[in-house]
Amino acid sequence: MTPSQMPTAVIAEDEPVLARTLARLLDQAWPELRIVGVAADGLGATELALASLPDVMFLDIKMPGRTGIEVAEVVADEWPDDRAEPLFVFITAYDNFAVPAFERAAVDYLLKPATPDRLQQSVDRLKARLAQRAASPQAGDMAALMRRVQAIAGPESESGERIKVIRAGVGNTVRMIPLADVVCFEATEKYVNVVTPTGEALVRMSLRELMARIDSTDFIQVHRSVMVNSSAIVSATRDENGHYSLSLRGLQRPLKVSRAFGHLFRPM
C-alpha cells in the first residue's frame, strides 16, 4: 500500500497525554493508519480536517473553542462535494444514555481512557466501513451521523423554564414575540437573531439553549446556525450539487440547508 492509499486520521484532544496515548494505541491496532495531525481544540480540529481531508476523525466531545459535535457539524457543512465524508469516532469521559446507540452504529463512541481491546473493536468497525464505502460509496453518511449526534447534542435541554414568547431587545425596547410569529432563528457570534415577517431582533443566548427550551415542536434545525419554523416553509430547492435552500413565508431571501440536514427535504 502506497502512502497515498493509506487511510488517514485526525485526532482532536485537549489533553496532550491522552492524545499521545491514543496515537500510540492506534499505531499498534492499525499500523496502516496515517495520523496527519493532532489538534488541541475544536477550532484547530476543524481547520486541520478541512485542510487534510482525513478518512477518520477521533473527536473529544468536550474541547475548548468548539465541541467535538460542533466540529462534526462544521466539517459536514464545509466538506468538499467530490470527497467521501470522514468517519467520526467521538471520545468522552462520561458514560451516558447515548453510548448504547453509538455501540450499535458504524460511527463509534469511545470512553476515556480507551483500552487496547475496545479500540481494536473500533478500528475493525472503521476498516469494515471504509471497505464498504470504497465498494459502494454512499452520500448519506453524514446525514445518518448527524441524526445520531442529535441524541447527545443537548445536555442542557432539561434546564431552564420553557419559552413560549421570545423577549427580544430592539434598541431600548423589548419586543414580545410569540413563537408562532417567528420565521427562523439564526445564530451569530454572541446572539441569536430572531426573524419575523415584520423585522429582526436579538436575544442573548445560544441557539443550542434556545432549541432546548422553546415550547414548540414546529421548529427544525436545518443548519448548525439556523432553526426554522416548519409552518413557514414554502419550498425546498435542490441545486446541481445536491444542496437545498428554503423559501420561507415572511423572508425575502433563501436559507441554506446544510448537507447534514438535507435528508429532511428529499421527496417522499
KEROZA-606573 format. One record per residue (C-alpha): residue number from 1; x, y, z. Coordinates in Angstrom, 2 decimals. Example, Ala and Ser with C-alpha at 12.3 -4.5 7.8 and 13.67 -1.06 7.14 Angstrom:
# KEROZA-606573
   num        px        py        pz
     1     12.30     -4.50      7.80
     2     13.67     -1.06      7.14
This chain:
# KEROZA-606573
   num        px        py        pz
     1      0.00      0.00      0.00
     2      1.48      3.34     -1.05
     3      1.34      6.39      1.27
     4     -1.36      7.94     -0.89
     5     -3.51      4.82     -0.43
     6     -3.10      4.62      3.35
     7     -6.14      5.67      5.38
     8     -5.64      8.93      7.23
     9     -6.90     10.28     10.54
    10     -7.02     13.41     12.66
    11     -7.04     13.33     16.46
    12     -8.68     16.17     18.40
    13     -7.98     16.00     22.12
    14     -7.18     18.86     24.50
    15     -5.29     16.66     26.97
    16     -1.81     16.04     25.50
    17     -1.18     12.82     27.42
    18     -4.44     11.30     26.22
    19     -3.75     12.42     22.65
    20     -0.33     10.78     22.69
    21     -1.75      7.61     24.25
    22     -4.48      7.36     21.63
    23     -1.95      7.87     18.83
    24      0.27      5.12     20.28
    25     -2.63      2.67     20.65
    26     -3.79      3.41     17.11
    27     -0.30      2.72     15.79
    28     -0.47     -0.72     17.41
    29     -4.06     -1.51     16.40
    30     -3.93     -0.04     12.88
    31     -0.35      0.27     11.58
    32     -1.57      1.29      8.12
    33     -3.39      4.34      9.50
    34     -1.52      7.60      8.94
    35     -2.26     10.28     11.54
    36     -1.96     13.57      9.67
    37     -2.31     15.82     12.68
    38     -3.38     16.33     16.29
    39     -5.48     19.33     17.35
    40     -5.81     20.62     20.91
    41     -9.12     22.45     20.43
    42    -12.23     22.45     18.28
    43    -11.24     25.32     16.03
    44     -7.89     23.75     15.28
    45     -9.58     20.40     14.63
    46    -11.92     21.98     12.09
    47     -9.09     23.73     10.24
    48     -6.95     20.59     10.26
    49     -9.79     18.43      8.94
    50    -10.69     20.75      6.09
    51     -7.03     21.17      5.13
    52     -6.10     17.46      5.23
    53     -9.47     15.79      4.40
    54     -8.91     12.69      6.56
    55    -10.79      9.41      6.30
    56    -11.39      9.26     10.05
    57    -11.63     11.81     12.86
    58    -11.25     10.96     16.55
    59    -13.01     13.81     18.33
    60    -13.09     14.59     22.02
    61    -16.62     15.70     22.92
    62    -15.56     18.44     25.34
    63    -12.92     20.75     23.89
    64    -12.17     24.48     24.09
    65    -13.42     26.67     21.25
    66    -15.78     24.13     19.72
    67    -17.08     20.77     20.96
    68    -16.44     17.60     19.02
    69    -20.09     17.55     17.99
    70    -19.83     21.13     16.71
    71    -16.65     20.21     14.81
    72    -18.57     17.41     13.09
    73    -21.36     19.81     12.16
    74    -18.97     22.39     10.68
    75    -16.98     19.77      8.81
    76    -20.24     18.36      7.42
    77    -21.23     21.78      6.11
    78    -17.90     22.63      4.52
    79    -16.68     19.23      3.29
    80    -15.98     19.14     -0.48
    81    -18.73     17.55     -2.55
    82    -16.33     15.34     -4.51
    83    -14.79     13.65     -1.46
    84    -16.18     10.91      0.78
    85    -17.00     12.36      4.18
    86    -14.88     11.30      7.17
    87    -15.96      8.70      9.67
    88    -16.24     10.12     13.18
    89    -15.35      8.49     16.46
    90    -16.43     10.55     19.46
    91    -14.45     10.29     22.68
    92    -15.69     11.31     26.11
    93    -15.03     10.81     29.80
    94    -18.74     10.43     30.55
    95    -20.88      7.34     30.13
    96    -24.47      8.32     29.32
    97    -27.60      7.24     27.50
    98    -26.06      7.86     24.07
    99    -23.36      5.21     24.42
   100    -25.56      2.20     23.51
   101    -26.74      3.97     20.36
   102    -23.17      4.54     19.24
   103    -22.14      1.00     20.16
   104    -24.66     -0.26     17.60
   105    -23.67      2.30     14.96
   106    -20.92      2.22     12.34
   107    -19.59      5.51     13.70
   108    -18.17      4.75     17.13
   109    -18.15      6.31     20.59
   110    -15.27      5.63     22.98
   111    -14.95      6.24     26.69
   112    -11.74      7.68     28.14
   113     -9.26      6.20     28.57
   114     -9.58      3.95     25.54
   115     -8.41      0.41     26.20
   116     -6.50     -1.58     23.58
   117     -9.29     -4.16     23.24
   118    -12.06     -1.57     22.88
   119    -10.00      0.49     20.44
   120     -9.34     -2.62     18.37
   121    -13.11     -3.15     18.09
   122    -13.46      0.42     16.86
   123    -10.62      0.00     14.36
   124    -12.19     -3.18     12.98
   125    -15.51     -1.39     12.62
   126    -13.89      1.57     10.85
   127    -11.95     -0.70      8.48
   128    -15.15     -2.50      7.53
   129    -16.96      0.78      6.99
   130    -14.17      2.16      4.79
   131    -14.07     -1.04      2.75
   132    -17.84     -0.97      2.31
   133    -17.77      2.65      1.25
   134    -14.96      2.02     -1.24
   135    -17.04     -0.74     -2.82
   136    -20.29      1.21     -2.78
   137    -19.99      4.94     -1.94
   138    -22.98      6.41     -0.16
   139    -23.84     10.08      0.03
   140    -25.92      9.74      3.19
   141    -23.14      9.01      5.68
   142    -23.12     12.49      7.19
   143    -26.90     12.73      7.44
   144    -27.02      9.43      9.31
   145    -24.24     10.56     11.60
   146    -25.92     13.84     12.43
   147    -29.19     12.11     13.29
   148    -27.27     10.08     15.87
   149    -25.29     13.09     17.04
   150    -28.52     14.93     17.87
   151    -29.11     12.43     20.66
   152    -26.16     13.77     22.65
   153    -26.08     17.36     21.47
   154    -28.01     18.99     24.28
   155    -27.44     18.01     27.93
   156    -28.76     21.43     28.86
   157    -32.18     20.58     27.45
   158    -33.65     19.82     30.86
   159    -32.68     23.12     32.43
   160    -34.49     26.45     32.44
   161    -38.12     27.44     32.00
   162    -39.92     26.63     28.78
   163    -40.07     29.59     26.39
   164    -43.43     30.41     24.80
   165    -42.78     34.07     23.96
   166    -39.43     35.48     22.84
   167    -38.36     38.62     24.72
   168    -36.04     40.27     22.24
   169    -34.21     43.58     22.52
   170    -34.55     46.21     19.80
   171    -32.69     49.30     20.98
   172    -34.33     50.36     24.24
   173    -37.45     48.34     23.52
   174    -38.19     44.72     24.39
   175    -40.35     43.04     21.77
   176    -42.65     40.24     22.91
   177    -42.68     37.79     20.01
   178    -44.96     34.72     20.09
   179    -43.19     31.64     18.77
   180    -45.81     31.26     16.04
   181    -44.70     34.61     14.58
   182    -41.04     33.57     14.27
   183    -39.89     32.62     10.77
   184    -36.45     31.42     11.84
   185    -33.65     31.73     14.37
   186    -30.11     32.45     13.16
   187    -27.09     32.14     15.42
   188    -24.49     34.91     15.33
   189    -21.22     35.04     17.24
   190    -22.78     36.03     20.58
   191    -26.52     36.24     19.95
   192    -29.45     34.61     18.20
   193    -31.20     36.68     15.56
   194    -34.98     36.27     15.74
   195    -36.50     36.77     12.27
   196    -40.18     37.62     11.81
   197    -42.12     38.93      8.79
   198    -42.01     42.41     10.32
   199    -38.37     42.60     11.30
   200    -35.49     41.13     13.26
   201    -34.35     41.24     16.89
   202    -31.59     39.77     19.04
   203    -31.64     37.54     22.13
   204    -28.66     36.83     24.38
   205    -28.49     33.04     24.39
   206    -27.01     30.28     22.29
   207    -29.00     28.56     19.60
   208    -28.47     25.25     21.39
   209    -30.02     26.57     24.60
   210    -32.89     28.14     22.68
   211    -33.55     24.86     20.86
   212    -33.70     23.04     24.17
   213    -36.10     25.49     25.81
   214    -38.64     26.66     23.23
   215    -42.11     25.31     23.94
   216    -42.93     24.26     20.39
   217    -42.45     21.25     18.13
   218    -42.75     23.34     14.96
   219    -39.07     24.32     14.77
   220    -36.49     22.19     12.99
   221    -32.76     22.68     12.62
   222    -31.58     22.97      9.02
   223    -28.03     24.21      9.59
   224    -25.68     24.32     12.56
   225    -26.62     28.00     12.96
   226    -30.21     28.07     11.70
   227    -33.53     26.78     13.01
   228    -36.73     27.38     11.05
   229    -40.45     27.35     11.74
   230    -41.62     24.38      9.68
   231    -45.02     26.01      9.10
   232    -43.26     28.89      7.30
   233    -41.51     26.65      4.74
   234    -42.92     27.14      1.25
   235    -40.49     25.00     -0.73
   236    -37.04     23.43     -0.78
   237    -34.95     23.78     -3.95
   238    -32.07     21.42     -4.74
   239    -29.09     22.67     -6.77
   240    -26.81     20.71     -9.09
   241    -24.53     19.74     -6.19
   242    -27.40     18.29     -4.16
   243    -27.62     21.20     -1.69
   244    -31.02     22.50     -0.65
   245    -32.18     26.06      0.00
   246    -35.50     27.01      1.57
   247    -38.10     29.57      0.61
   248    -39.91     30.82      3.73
   249    -43.05     32.91      4.16
   250    -42.09     36.30      5.55
   251    -38.46     36.09      4.44
   252    -37.31     37.56      1.12
   253    -34.00     35.67      0.95
   254    -33.42     31.90      0.65
   255    -31.96     29.94      3.56
   256    -29.24     27.37      3.02
   257    -29.76     23.83      4.32
   258    -26.54     22.13      5.36
   259    -25.68     18.73      3.97
   260    -26.25     17.15      7.40
   261    -29.94     18.09      7.31
   262    -30.66     17.70      3.60
   263    -32.42     14.38      4.22
   264    -35.31     16.30      5.76
   265    -36.31     17.67      2.35
   266    -35.88     14.75      0.00
   267    -39.09     13.76     -1.87
   268    -41.20     11.07     -0.21
